[in-house]
Amino acid sequence: MDSDQFQRIAKALADPRRFEILEHIASRAEVGCQRLCGCFPVRQATISHHLKELTTAGLVEFRKDGQFVYYRVRPSVLDEYMAELRRRTAVPSVPAAPAGARKVGSNAEVAKRA
């Protein structure tokens, strides 16, 4: 996944309403635009804008059937995004403690013992 697409997806997912729309689409095989408009307390133009952003990010795809438009999630893109997010935020693994070593508690527990 290139950096531009990663940024577009991150931006798309950062908007709470857009994320809600994505969740709604993901909960079904596909959803018609008209149905989406009835599920959220915003104007049709706002839903269309959010769908455009989700499509541009590659998170959803659409198909037209006459005058109707249907949206569905692209799971492979979500998988790629999650893999890239894991790669970018990977924390080096901590060496395992030797067998029999005592686990040190939290700072509060250490302070209590002192």
C-alpha positions as semicolon CSV with decimal commas, in nm:
position;residue;x (nm);y (nm);z (nm)
1;M;0,000;0,000;0,000
2;D;0,145;0,335;-0,098
3;S;0,172;0,624;0,144
4;D;-0,096;0,833;-0,030
5;Q;-0,359;0,561;-0,003
6;F;-0,264;0,495;0,358
7;Q;-0,319;0,865;0,435
8;R;-0,652;0,875;0,245
9;I;-0,779;0,576;0,442
10;A;-0,664;0,721;0,775
11;K;-0,839;1,049;0,692
12;A;-1,156;0,868;0,582
13;L;-1,169;0,662;0,902
14;A;-1,102;0,965;1,125
15;D;-1,445;1,115;1,061
16;P;-1,698;0,963;1,306
17;R;-1,998;0,986;1,070
18;R;-1,797;0,838;0,782
19;F;-1,685;0,552;1,005
20;E;-2,048;0,491;1,103
21;I;-2,144;0,475;0,735
22;L;-1,861;0,229;0,669
23;E;-1,979;0,013;0,961
24;H;-2,332;0,016;0,823
25;I;-2,216;-0,089;0,477
26;A;-1,989;-0,359;0,624
27;S;-2,278;-0,511;0,817
28;R;-2,445;-0,610;0,488
29;A;-2,338;-0,760;0,157
30;E;-2,419;-0,428;-0,010
31;V;-2,632;-0,124;0,065
32;G;-2,821;0,108;-0,166
33;C;-2,747;0,477;-0,142
34;Q;-3,116;0,554;-0,089
35;R;-3,126;0,319;0,210
36;L;-2,814;0,481;0,359
37;C;-2,979;0,821;0,335
38;G;-3,264;0,693;0,550
39;C;-3,031;0,558;0,819
40;F;-2,853;0,879;0,917
41;P;-2,988;1,218;1,029
42;V;-2,799;1,412;0,761
43;R;-2,883;1,537;0,415
44;Q;-2,838;1,324;0,104
45;A;-2,558;1,556;-0,014
46;T;-2,365;1,484;0,307
47;I;-2,404;1,108;0,264
48;S;-2,288;1,142;-0,098
49;H;-1,980;1,334;0,015
50;H;-1,892;1,068;0,272
51;L;-1,944;0,790;0,017
52;K;-1,717;0,973;-0,227
53;E;-1,443;0,995;0,037
54;L;-1,479;0,626;0,126
55;T;-1,467;0,533;-0,243
56;T;-1,165;0,756;-0,312
57;A;-0,985;0,594;-0,019
58;G;-1,063;0,254;-0,172
59;L;-1,259;0,132;0,130
60;V;-1,583;0,082;-0,061
61;E;-1,679;0,014;-0,420
62;F;-2,007;0,070;-0,595
63;R;-2,215;-0,066;-0,876
64;K;-2,495;0,100;-1,064
65;D;-2,820;-0,073;-1,146
66;G;-3,025;0,169;-1,354
67;Q;-3,075;0,479;-1,144
68;F;-2,975;0,303;-0,820
69;V;-2,625;0,284;-0,673
70;Y;-2,516;0,008;-0,434
71;Y;-2,208;0,013;-0,211
72;R;-2,005;-0,267;-0,056
73;V;-1,689;-0,280;0,155
74;R;-1,360;-0,392;0,006
75;P;-1,222;-0,627;0,277
76;S;-0,889;-0,671;0,099
77;V;-0,819;-0,297;0,125
78;L;-0,904;-0,300;0,496
79;D;-0,670;-0,598;0,542
80;E;-0,390;-0,416;0,358
81;Y;-0,447;-0,103;0,566
82;M;-0,437;-0,297;0,893
83;A;-0,118;-0,477;0,788
84;E;0,045;-0,146;0,697
85;L;-0,072;0,011;1,024
86;R;0,080;-0,280;1,218
87;R;0,402;-0,245;1,020
88;R;0,425;0,130;1,082
89;T;0,347;0,109;1,453
90;A;0,541;-0,205;1,537
91;V;0,710;-0,191;1,873
92;P;1,031;-0,390;1,905
93;S;0,969;-0,708;2,093
94;V;1,083;-0,716;2,453
95;P;1,318;-1,002;2,542
96;A;1,151;-1,268;2,754
97;A;1,243;-1,274;3,122
98;P;1,464;-1,566;3,229
99;A;1,283;-1,864;3,378
100;G;1,212;-1,815;3,746
101;A;1,255;-1,438;3,731
102;R;1,017;-1,240;3,944
103;K;0,773;-1,007;3,767
104;V;0,804;-0,648;3,883
105;G;0,471;-0,480;3,959
106;S;0,347;-0,139;3,861
107;N;0,511;0,177;3,992
108;A;0,239;0,205;4,259
109;E;0,312;-0,149;4,383
110;V;0,686;-0,081;4,387
111;A;0,630;0,242;4,585
112;K;0,414;0,055;4,840
113;R;0,693;-0,194;4,903
114;A;0,951;0,080;4,962
